Amino acid sequence: MGKKKRVLVKFSGEALAGANGFGIDSLILKFIADEIKSLIEAGIEVGIVIGGGNIIRGVSAAKDGIIRRTSGDHMGMLATVINSIAMREALERSGLDVRVQSAIKMEAICETFIVGRANRHLEKNRVVIFAAGTGNPFFTTDTAATLRAIEIGSDMIIKATKVDGVYDRDPNKFDDAKLLKSLSYEQAMQDDIKVMDDTAIALAKDNSLPILVCNMFKEGNLLRIIQNEENAAYSIVK
């Protein structure tokens, strides 16, 4: 029996808000839980990182100078913990075994991140949700997701978005935007593409971690991507 595939999926906090633009949409939680369940049932080991933008973003909170950037980022980290607990509930309701590990100690509600413990959970087919970013201000959840993916030896990181992949320009603004099926790490760091922040991409490049960008709202697409099926819709950065 070959080595099981291990992936880390990064969801944005904004995606959880749905049409509301703020908070957590329970129908989206259920949809994501069903998608993750299909991966576990296929024998794939799954880690998850969720942003906090549906509640607060550190950069936005600090933009008027009233809240310091450090405090704003700590508020953003706590927002990711809220989202992670909600995601845990949805996954457990679908019948999965789940652990939340936080980069900031808060033992009353979740485990503290320890890579060895995370690996053991994954080996036992438990979903592990990594919360509170890296535990440090000035680092995005994209960077946190890439870091955790490397630490757990993930085969890839999947950034689940609202579009089919990486485009040469914003597809919401330009009708002639072209989907880029494959691009280099250097291309991904171009300002007009914005796959992830440069720190996350550089970290992925240094560790030869493929970044796959896909539409999280296409049912079954995550599984098709991981199983490398021809009809999977995504872009890959490598």
Salt bridges, closest charged atoms under 4 A:
GLU14 OE2 - ARG57 NH1 3.11
ASP34 OD2 - LYS30 NZ 3.02
GLU45 OE1 - ARG6 NE 2.77
ASP73 OD2 - ARG69 NE 2.89
ASP97 OD1 - ARG99 NH1 2.83
ASP97 OD2 - ARG126 NE 3.11
GLU111 OE2 - ARG99 NE 3.84
GLU111 OE1 - HIS121 NE2 3.11
ASP142 OD1 - LYS10 NZ 3.15
ASP142 OD2 - LYS159 NZ 3.12
GLU151 OE1 - ARG148 NH1 2.70
ASP155 OD1 - LYS3 NZ 3.61
ASP164 OD1 - LYS218 NZ 3.31
ASP176 OD1 - ARG169 NH1 3.79
GLU186 OE2 - LYS205 NZ 2.49
